[in-house]
Amino acid sequence: MPKFIFVTGGVVSSVGKGITTASLGRILKSRGIQVSIQKLDPYLNVDPGTMSPYQHGEVFVTVDGAETDLDLGHYERFIDQDLTAASSVTSGQVYLAVLERERRGDYLGGTIQQVPHLTNEIKARIYSVAEQTRCDVLICEVGGTVGDIEGETFIEAIRQIRHEQPRDTCLSVHVCFLPWVGATGELKTKPTQHSVRELRSKGIQPDVIVLRSDHPVPRDITDKVALFCDVEPRAVIPMETAETIYEVPITLEERGLGDFVLDRLGLTGQRDLAEWRALVHRLKHPRHTTEIAVVGKYVELRDAYISVKEALVHAGIAHEAEVAIRWVPAEALESRPPADLLAGVAGVVVPGGFGERGWEGKIRAAEYCRATRTPYLGLCLGMQALVTEFARNAAGLVGANSTEFDPETPHPVISLLEEQHGVVNLGGTMRLGAYPCRLLPGSVAQRAYGADLVSERHRHRWEFNNAYRPRLQAAGLRVSGTSPDGALVEISEVVDHPFMLGTQFHPELQSRPNRPHPLFRAFIGAALAHQPAGAAAPATA
């Protein structure tokens, strides 16, 4: 019988539930316990695919093509296993499923209510993941904050599961923020007490309270929380802001969270975070430093590119290098010389995105890298910028562009596939999830992967226009990755360049701290080799 851990948040949002959930998954998995994780999001969108990154950060794509919350990226990176669409549940999905059944007459004319119809749908999805994955423990994180109106149905479903299952199969973890009052120099526990009271009013008594704080949490604070919230003292776990998120599993394990969870759920397993400790040590004690520019549309909100950021960190770990990121707004490159904003960086990443804003700036970033032989890694739209720039300035195709931004371009080097014309449903892009990619022997990409066939995740509609493939190849653009039938271009490289490569897919989505993505690893290696004189001093070991 699977065990269930439910993670909720209190006091404020963005308190660290996602990292806590992912870290708990890593702790359990390191002890030999089979784990899966599920995110329960209360918003009414069916998925975050059509949300602005300013609203919700990055959209993370699973292997089976689900557009999900960025927390699923943290889950995959920490537990080092792929999740699926079933691991992402939203209120929109739940309401849609119930209403479709009602329209079909499945409820035999009955009145449809939040309880039991919505709660039954939520419970069915939770139980289904536990059954499909055959995990020992399923960790479910509830988005938002306890007390939010939109989250009440999820909380009620969790309460019912706790009632339905034996006592030793369910555990509740409540993550709360401890505010610091500067005027008195105190951490205040009252908001945590009120949040726990709110959770208890919904029928759930937390078993564990994780106290998030930007300041050290003394013993008298944890004892006070234990007393007033009716939780065992050893189950009140301080979690101060860490130097790196990858330290969190180590800290939580050292403070007894793993031991307590195993005791309460009747599980066994010895602590073994040796590999994780080693990668954190390499991360915190680099031998080199390098600066990478990320040229994007949403750089004001770093969460919009969180998988890109973490993939750079992972590649840095592999090279024992600290990767400093220079966030460059793509729009700024449209009005200022690229050298003003990119000079001194050892490499440039142009990530994916949608919409015309900053498009020409991304093309200018690619032009700068080709001219200065600065390593360049283009991801999805970043590859399309590479191809467009090369077509204009190396292949002599004046006015070359993507039909996404200029439907009347004389040279549509990036365009829609024939079967994509007329598609208007923004919630269903044509290429989502994992697709195979065959690599050209001897290419930069093939050497980086050390394989001939790989699988990568996509999220896009526009593609490389094959009508221009011969002319671009003749000018020095190598098509180094295609679909197995050769019909779709997946990777493009500039031949006479140390590292100028673009992917139609999103390699950042599959990078892990213990297994950095091969292309990011090769890119950082090229950046370290390119390192401009005086740009970044060696790190102190």
Protein Blocks (a to p, Z undefined) as FASTA:
>chain_A
ZZddddddehiahkopmmmmmmmmmmmmmnopacddddddfbfbfblklpcfklnopadd
dfkopacdfklmmmmmmnopacdfklpccfklmmmmmmmmmmnopnnopacdfblklmmm
mmmmmmmmmmmnopabdcdddehjehiaklmmmmmmmmmmmmmpcfklcccddddddddd
fknopacfklmmmmmmmmmmnopacfbdcdddfbdcdfklmmmmmmmnopafklpccddd
dfbfklmmmmmmmnommmmmmmmnopacdddfklmmmmmmmmmmcfbdcddddddfklmp
mmlmmmmmmmmmmmmmmnopacddddddfklmmmgcfklmmgoiabdcddddedjehklm
mmmmmmmmmmnopacddehjlmmmmmmmmmmmmnopghiacfklmmmbfblfbccdfklg
opablklcfbgcjddddddehiaklmmnopabdcdddddfbdcdfklmmmmmmnopacfb
dcfklmacfbdcdfkbcbdcddfbdfklmgcfklccfklmmmmmmmmmmopghkaccddZ
Z
